Amino acid sequence: MKRREFIAGLGGAAAVGARGAWGQQNGRVRRIGVLLGVAEGTPNIWLTTFEQELARLGWTQGRNAQIEVRWSGGDANKVRAYMAELVALKPDVILASGTLAVSAVQKETRTIPVIGVLVIDMVASGFAKSLAHPGGNITGFSNFETAIGGKWLLTLKEVAPNIERVAVMLNPDNRAHAGIAQTIEVASQSLGLRSTRLPVHSTEDIAQRIAEIAGQANSLVVLPDTVTISHSNLIIALAAKHQVPAVYPYRQYVAAGGLMSYGPDQNDFYRRAASYADRILRGESPADLPIQTPTKFELVFNLKAAKALGLSVPEAFLVRADEVIE
């Protein structure tokens, strides 16, 4: 399994300053483990952001830090295997991306500090006792609460008012997805819609499930997960092919041709995660670092995708959108 070391040439001596000196005085290089949900080789601004912020805070390769990165590609088996490998290295802190990764590390260790990012409702998922006082070895950044499901459905209904059924694409291994799916099901009943769940683990699952819902006045809500992120291009292409209007959790889907998204800035989570890693490496406990939630959600809409689906989008909706991609 491949190893990636922390990139050094980002800050220089000026960026290190007193923080870099602190690491040297402690007499050893600090090891940081990272498990990402995308495939190795995938262009990844999140990792770059995390590395750059660490360098700005003074953690540089060869001086006081080394980072070990593993790439799961959305494969649950790889998530478990790579996390076990990272824990065996006994790092000073682990950055775990996604609910599956945090669930895997929770089973491997209750002592190594963990920072979770892109995790749905960390308290409801059982990773922390409370937002203010996590109380264990896991802290981090929740990207959504389960109530977001109702907002996604309402937004979808607004631009595609003639839909009769909503399908929820989820990963059954993600412990938070059941709660969001239930929220969507309750909301769909109030809107007079039928709802169904589309469990997916792989490319084959995704192709089969989207084909199943095609041509039935359907719509699609794609839940955030390493599986759906890793296969985002496939999901977008199949939704377009089968004329299924879909709402996604992140802007990247819309930039790649998806209809619309409503969610937070993922990159900001990794920037803030670096600050938590810095604080933990300097002696703070994850039990005392509060779980942080998004401060801003953005509505992004793809006008070209809407036209391809034959949707007439209300002008008021376009005005309200934070970004309209044409």
Phi, psi and omega per residue, in radians:
M1 nan 2.418 -2.982
K2 -1.368 2.650 3.134
R3 -2.123 2.437 3.092
R4 -2.140 2.236 -3.135
E5 -1.632 2.712 -3.093
F6 -1.116 2.319 -3.110
I7 -1.332 2.275 -3.000
A8 -1.611 -0.659 -2.897
G9 -1.334 0.938 -3.085
L10 -2.081 -0.339 -3.012
G11 -2.236 -0.665 -3.088
G12 1.324 3.114 -3.068
A13 -1.078 -0.644 -3.115
A14 -1.129 -0.630 -3.129
A15 -1.234 -0.496 -3.099
V16 -1.280 -0.946 3.081
G17 0.882 -2.463 -3.100
A18 -1.158 -0.550 -3.109
R19 -1.139 -0.763 3.115
G20 -1.118 -0.703 3.109
A21 -1.061 -0.643 3.113
W22 -1.023 -0.802 -3.130
G23 -1.097 -0.702 3.140
Q24 -1.146 -0.705 -3.112
Q25 -1.135 -0.459 3.096
N26 -1.317 -0.146 2.908
G27 1.429 0.122 3.107
R28 -2.671 2.717 3.057
V29 -1.334 2.344 -3.139
R30 -1.608 2.386 -3.080
R31 -1.802 2.313 -3.132
I32 -2.127 2.125 3.090
G33 -1.648 2.497 3.134
V34 -2.383 2.246 3.006
L35 -2.091 2.048 -3.136
L36 -1.826 2.686 -3.073
G37 -1.557 -0.097 -3.132
V38 -1.689 2.965 -3.130
A39 -1.366 2.604 3.101
E40 -1.071 2.415 -3.113
G41 1.673 -0.231 3.099
T42 -1.246 2.223 3.067
P43 -0.953 2.210 -2.981
N44 -2.404 1.753 -3.140
I45 -1.218 -0.429 -3.123
W46 -1.102 -0.850 -3.129
L47 -1.109 -0.727 3.111
T48 -1.051 -0.760 3.121
T49 -1.073 -0.779 3.135
F50 -1.058 -0.800 -3.133
E51 -1.122 -0.788 -3.118
Q52 -1.107 -0.695 3.139
E53 -1.211 -0.660 3.056
L54 -1.058 -0.757 3.130
A55 -1.103 -0.708 3.110
R56 -1.079 -0.566 3.134
L57 -1.470 -0.042 3.012
G58 1.848 0.096 -3.110
W59 -1.710 1.760 -3.026
T60 -2.148 2.546 -3.110
Q61 -1.070 2.393 3.088
G62 1.456 -0.230 3.116
R63 -1.865 -0.947 -3.093
N64 -2.640 0.127 -3.100
A65 -2.589 2.616 3.024
Q66 -2.515 2.335 -3.123
I67 -2.031 2.411 3.117
E68 -1.987 2.087 -3.077
V69 -1.983 2.375 3.019
R70 -2.172 2.614 -3.051
W71 -2.168 2.060 -3.053
S72 -1.584 -0.391 -3.114
G73 1.100 0.400 3.140
G74 1.356 0.147 -3.129
D75 -1.568 2.070 -3.077
A76 -1.071 -0.633 3.122
N77 -1.148 -0.688 3.106
K78 -1.199 -0.641 3.094
V79 -0.971 -0.857 -3.111
R80 -1.166 -0.755 -3.090
A81 -1.170 -0.805 -3.114
Y82 -1.196 -0.610 3.122
M83 -1.176 -0.695 3.074
A84 -1.062 -0.680 3.123
E85 -1.141 -0.750 3.134
L86 -1.142 -0.748 3.129
V87 -1.084 -0.651 3.131
A88 -1.107 -0.413 3.106
L89 -1.339 -0.169 3.135
K90 0.950 0.990 3.125
P91 -1.242 2.889 3.110
D92 -1.361 -0.435 3.103
V93 -2.788 2.632 3.119
I94 -2.164 2.307 2.984
L95 -1.728 2.032 -3.097
A96 -1.973 2.082 -3.085
S97 -1.714 2.008 3.100
G98 1.756 2.718 -3.113
T99 -1.075 -0.692 -3.136
L100 -1.099 -0.698 -3.132
A101 -1.164 -0.731 3.129
V102 -1.187 -0.664 3.080
S103 -1.079 -0.706 3.141
A104 -1.163 -0.741 -3.110
V105 -1.247 -0.532 3.106
Q106 -1.097 -0.576 3.117
K107 -1.346 -0.382 -3.066
E108 -1.595 -0.572 -3.071
T109 -2.683 2.492 3.012
R110 -2.036 0.235 -3.098
T111 -2.116 -0.694 -3.141
I112 -1.192 2.254 3.112
P113 -1.067 2.393 -3.104
V114 -2.239 2.374 3.023
I115 -1.998 2.011 3.105
G116 -1.650 2.419 3.040
V117 -2.265 2.683 -3.125
L118 0.983 0.807 -3.120
V119 -2.002 2.266 -3.125
I120 -1.355 2.112 3.012
D121 0.746 1.374 -3.022
M122 -1.086 -0.507 3.116
V123 -1.311 -0.886 3.133
A124 -1.081 -0.493 3.134
S125 -1.386 -0.125 3.081
G126 1.530 0.306 -3.119
F127 -1.631 -0.292 -3.104
A128 -2.602 2.684 -3.138
K129 -1.305 -0.650 3.124
S130 -2.779 2.886 3.109
L131 -1.147 -0.760 -3.061
A132 -1.275 -0.621 -3.092
H133 -2.376 1.533 -3.092
P134 -0.951 -0.681 2.980
G135 1.431 -0.071 3.140
G136 -2.327 -2.539 -3.129
N137 -1.698 0.066 -3.085
I138 -2.041 2.262 2.983
T139 -2.390 -2.996 3.076
G140 2.497 -2.499 -2.907
F141 -2.392 1.965 3.069
S142 -1.417 2.329 -3.138
N143 -1.594 -0.519 -3.122
F144 -2.560 2.741 2.884
E145 -1.857 2.834 -3.048
T146 -1.079 -0.445 -3.125
A147 -1.133 -0.271 -3.114
I148 -1.060 -0.442 -3.113
G149 -1.007 -0.699 3.124
G150 -1.137 -0.667 3.121
K151 -1.143 -0.760 3.112
W152 -1.028 -0.775 -3.106
L153 -1.156 -0.765 3.123
L154 -1.076 -0.693 3.120
T155 -1.142 -0.712 3.120
L156 -1.141 -0.745 3.139
K157 -1.120 -0.538 -3.116
E158 -1.161 -0.660 -3.105
V159 -1.649 -0.308 3.117
A160 -2.273 1.225 -3.002
P161 -1.143 -0.308 -3.077
N162 -1.578 0.048 3.134
I163 -1.143 2.576 -3.131
E164 -2.052 -0.245 -3.059
R165 -2.585 2.502 3.089
V166 -2.112 2.340 3.068
A167 -1.898 2.381 -3.103
V168 -1.932 1.934 3.126
M169 -1.466 2.094 -3.061
L170 -2.475 2.869 3.041
N171 -1.803 1.980 -3.093
P172 -1.110 -0.284 3.099
D173 -1.427 -0.206 3.139
N174 -1.502 1.957 -3.003
R175 -1.123 -0.313 -3.123
A176 -1.571 -0.262 -3.031
H177 -1.210 -0.562 -3.130
A178 -1.072 -0.684 -3.138
G179 -1.158 -0.734 3.112
I180 -1.170 -0.741 3.135
A181 -1.047 -0.697 3.123
Q182 -1.143 -0.677 3.096
T183 -1.070 -0.734 3.130
I184 -1.162 -0.683 3.136
E185 -1.105 -0.720 3.106
V186 -1.135 -0.765 3.139
A187 -1.142 -0.649 -3.129
S188 -1.130 -0.651 3.105
Q189 -1.092 -0.716 3.139
S190 -1.185 -0.394 3.134
L191 -1.702 0.044 -3.136
G192 1.293 0.478 -3.132
L193 -1.866 2.668 2.957
R194 -1.610 2.613 -3.131
S195 -2.294 2.668 3.100
T196 -2.570 2.691 3.123
R197 -1.785 2.425 3.107
L198 -2.029 1.613 3.129
P199 -1.303 2.285 -3.124
V200 -2.347 2.527 3.040
H201 -2.231 -0.381 -2.929
S202 -2.587 3.068 3.080
T203 -1.004 -0.761 -3.118
E204 -1.103 -0.729 3.117
D205 -1.043 -0.803 -3.072
I206 -1.096 -0.823 -3.137
A207 -1.069 -0.740 -3.119
Q208 -1.179 -0.787 -3.067
R209 -1.156 -0.742 -3.134
I210 -1.195 -0.650 3.086
A211 -1.089 -0.603 -3.116
E212 -1.139 -0.579 -3.062
I213 -1.672 -0.041 -3.088
A214 -1.177 2.543 3.009
G215 1.273 0.363 -3.116
Q216 -2.196 0.652 -3.093
A217 0.904 0.717 -3.021
N218 -1.655 2.842 2.979
S219 -2.383 2.957 -3.017
L220 -2.396 2.311 2.971
V221 -1.975 2.119 -3.106
V222 -1.765 2.050 -3.103
L223 -1.431 2.600 -3.115
P224 -1.274 2.249 -3.108
D225 -2.965 2.773 3.108
T226 -1.068 -0.567 3.131
V227 -1.183 -0.857 -3.101
T228 -1.236 -0.563 3.083
I229 -1.205 -0.767 -3.114
S230 -1.140 -0.488 -3.130
H231 -1.925 0.475 -3.041
S232 -1.063 -0.738 -3.116
N233 -1.113 -0.665 3.109
L234 -1.152 -0.775 -3.135
I235 -1.077 -0.787 3.132
I236 -1.070 -0.795 -3.111
A237 -1.123 -0.725 -3.113
L238 -1.266 -0.632 3.084
A239 -1.102 -0.694 3.099
A240 -1.193 -0.759 -3.130
K241 -1.037 -0.739 -3.086
H242 -1.653 0.156 3.070
Q243 1.011 0.823 3.129
V244 -1.904 1.956 3.065
P245 -1.165 2.350 -3.040
A246 -2.375 2.589 3.012
V247 -2.016 2.414 -3.048
Y248 -2.092 2.854 -3.075
P249 -1.464 -0.302 -3.019
Y250 -2.396 2.694 -3.129
R251 -1.006 -0.616 -3.047
Q252 -0.989 -0.553 3.105
Y253 -1.134 -0.740 -3.110
V254 -1.238 -0.680 3.088
A255 -1.076 -0.493 -3.141
A256 -1.566 0.055 3.076
G257 2.055 -0.038 3.110
G258 -1.230 2.856 -3.041
L259 -1.219 -0.962 -3.092
M260 -2.821 2.822 3.113
S261 -2.492 2.688 3.019
Y262 -2.466 1.954 -3.094
G263 -3.115 3.136 -3.097
P264 -1.495 3.020 3.083
D265 -1.404 1.924 -3.118
Q266 -1.097 -0.669 -3.062
N267 -1.054 -0.587 -3.127
D268 -1.123 -0.568 3.109
F269 -1.073 -0.727 -3.103
Y270 -1.260 -0.561 3.072
R271 -1.135 -0.797 -3.132
R272 -1.252 -0.510 3.098
A273 -1.106 -0.608 3.101
A274 -1.107 -0.645 3.120
S275 -1.175 -0.619 3.080
Y276 -1.194 -0.696 3.090
A277 -1.055 -0.744 3.104
D278 -1.031 -0.806 -3.112
R279 -1.160 -0.662 3.115
I280 -1.191 -0.724 3.129
L281 -1.136 -0.386 3.107
R282 -1.660 0.135 2.964
G283 2.007 -0.119 3.133
E284 -1.331 2.689 -3.112
S285 -1.685 2.400 3.076
P286 -1.056 -0.444 3.122
A287 -1.068 -0.430 -3.083
D288 -1.830 -0.014 3.130
L289 -1.669 2.011 -3.029
P290 -1.106 2.542 2.996
I291 -1.180 2.243 -3.135
Q292 -1.796 2.570 3.128
T293 -2.072 2.844 -3.115
P294 -1.069 2.528 3.091
T295 -1.751 -0.259 -3.115
K296 -2.604 2.376 3.023
F297 -1.982 2.488 -3.113
E298 -2.067 2.370 3.046
L299 -1.728 2.058 -3.117
V300 -2.096 2.358 -3.035
F301 -2.300 2.447 3.137
N302 -1.878 1.842 -3.071
L303 -1.166 -0.632 3.123
K304 -1.115 -0.736 3.120
A305 -1.128 -0.665 3.131
A306 -1.110 -0.756 3.131
K307 -1.114 -0.678 3.118
A308 -1.121 -0.489 3.109
L309 -1.552 -0.061 -3.140
G310 1.289 0.478 -3.102
L311 -1.602 2.376 3.025
S312 -1.763 1.816 -3.002
V313 -1.546 2.270 3.118
P314 -1.025 2.423 3.141
E315 -1.037 -0.636 -3.137
A316 -1.079 -0.595 3.116
F317 -1.168 -0.779 -3.126
L318 -1.126 -0.635 3.111
V319 -1.157 -0.651 -3.106
R320 -1.290 -0.418 -3.089
A321 -1.118 2.484 3.090
D322 -1.282 -0.503 3.130
E323 -2.633 2.324 3.057
V324 -2.050 2.059 3.133
I325 -1.646 2.185 -3.099
E326 -1.894 nan nan
